[in-house]
């Protein structure tokens, strides 16, 4: 059960981009059969409510687990139950057989009870909060005559079985954004490998890459990662 590496982050704070970079290490199971062109991959990142339909994701879907805040599917499984699910999906079986890490992008403040492995956290430091609140406003909310639609939980935008048919808030959008950002901000774990969100916003790639390599004791493809992260930065700003 220690073959997981979780990237834990507040939704909207670049967890998918960091997850893509760490896959260039030999020790990590890749989401792709062939490493994509950096600029092409970066083009899938957006600042709008349809981001979930385009953003990079694994071909193993972990249907028994939800990574979205407020949905607890899979959080309380036993280790034995998780091992059973892993054996049932060929891609995951092959990653384990090759003794590589399974990477999970995790946007919840708490970890699942069964978690063992390496943990990378993206920390929302003070200087990054205004940018994060503004990006989340674009990604997760739509103003309407009914109120503010919370698109992550509304089947019109995010059709999954656990989503409500409609999820509308009566709060003003700016108040809702700040309220939910506070609720979803992760607590720094002193045992985790921590990346400050401001490093990503300020393009301090060496610090980011050092932390990724330290987390798994392996080298990533820094040339590819810098090209990809620079292109990603242009897309989300």
Order of alpha helices (4+ residues) and beta strands (2+ residues): beta-alpha-alpha-alpha-alpha-beta-beta-alpha-beta-beta-beta-alpha-beta-alpha-alpha-alpha
